[in-house]
Amino acid sequence: MKKTNRKPLIQAPKPLPKAQPYKAPYPSKSLSIKQAEVWNLKLSSAEYTQRRLTFGEYANVMIRDVPTDYIKWGILNLNTTWAEMFARELQRREPEFKRVNT
């Protein structure tokens, strides 16, 4: 019988790929806060309705999309910068809250 250099008909299975670390299918809270901060830095100070929250339950959500109850809470409980933006948004939504100059 002659020896030949033919490949065998059945090949050995390929080795399994190395295990990869688990990545969550959704962004982490800290990542969304960083994204919101970067977004806010790109805006001018006049564009408060386009600002995104960088904290709380509504992190990375635009101010215009936040519920009115949360905005009222923010006006009473947050620092001056956020409270001012929340007050402007409340005035935009509900005209009866606009300041009247007398």
C-alpha positions in Angstrom: 0.0 0.0 0.0 1.3 3.4 -1.0 1.6 6.3 1.5 0.0 9.6 0.3 0.1 13.1 1.8 -3.7 13.6 1.6 -5.5 15.5 4.3 -7.8 13.4 6.4 -11.5 13.6 5.6 -12.4 14.5 9.2 -10.7 17.5 10.7 -10.1 18.3 14.3 -12.5 21.0 15.7 -11.1 24.6 16.0 -10.3 25.8 19.5 -12.9 27.9 21.3 -12.3 31.6 21.3 -11.1 33.2 24.5 -13.7 34.3 27.0 -14.6 38.0 26.8 -15.6 40.1 29.8 -19.4 40.7 30.2 -20.7 44.0 28.9 -24.1 45.1 30.1 -26.6 45.6 27.2 -27.5 49.0 28.6 -25.2 52.0 29.4 -24.2 52.4 33.0 -25.6 55.3 35.1 -22.1 56.8 35.4 -21.6 56.7 31.6 -24.9 58.4 31.0 -24.0 61.2 33.5 -20.7 61.7 31.7 -22.5 61.8 28.3 -24.9 64.4 29.7 -22.1 66.6 31.0 -20.3 66.5 27.7 -23.6 67.4 25.9 -24.2 70.3 28.3 -20.7 71.7 27.7 -21.3 72.0 24.0 -24.4 74.1 24.4 -24.6 77.9 24.9 -26.0 79.2 28.1 -29.3 80.3 26.4 -30.1 76.7 25.3 -31.5 75.6 28.7 -34.3 73.4 27.2 -31.7 71.3 25.4 -29.7 70.7 28.6 -29.6 67.2 29.9 -29.8 66.3 33.6 -26.6 64.9 35.1 -28.1 63.5 38.2 -31.0 61.6 39.7 -33.7 59.4 38.1 -33.7 61.4 34.9 -29.9 61.5 34.2 -29.2 62.1 30.5 -32.8 63.3 29.9 -33.4 66.7 28.4 -35.0 69.3 30.7 -38.0 69.7 28.4 -38.8 66.0 28.7 -38.7 65.9 32.6 -42.1 65.7 34.4 -43.5 69.0 35.8 -43.5 67.6 39.4 -39.8 66.9 39.2 -39.2 70.4 37.9 -41.1 71.9 40.8 -39.1 69.7 43.2 -35.9 70.9 41.6 -36.7 74.5 41.9 -37.1 74.1 45.7 -34.3 71.7 46.4 -31.4 72.3 43.9 -28.6 74.8 43.7 -29.1 78.1 41.9 -27.9 77.1 38.4 -30.2 74.1 38.1 -33.1 75.8 39.9 -32.9 78.7 37.5 -33.0 76.4 34.5 -35.9 74.5 36.0 -37.7 77.8 36.7 -37.3 78.9 33.1 -38.7 75.5 31.9 -41.7 75.8 34.3 -42.4 79.3 33.0 -42.2 78.0 29.4 -44.7 75.2 30.2 -47.1 77.2 32.4 -47.3 80.8 31.5 -49.1 81.8 34.7 -45.7 81.3 36.5 -44.0 84.1 34.4 -42.8 87.1 36.5 -44.9 90.2 36.1 -43.0 93.4 36.4 -45.0 96.0 38.3 
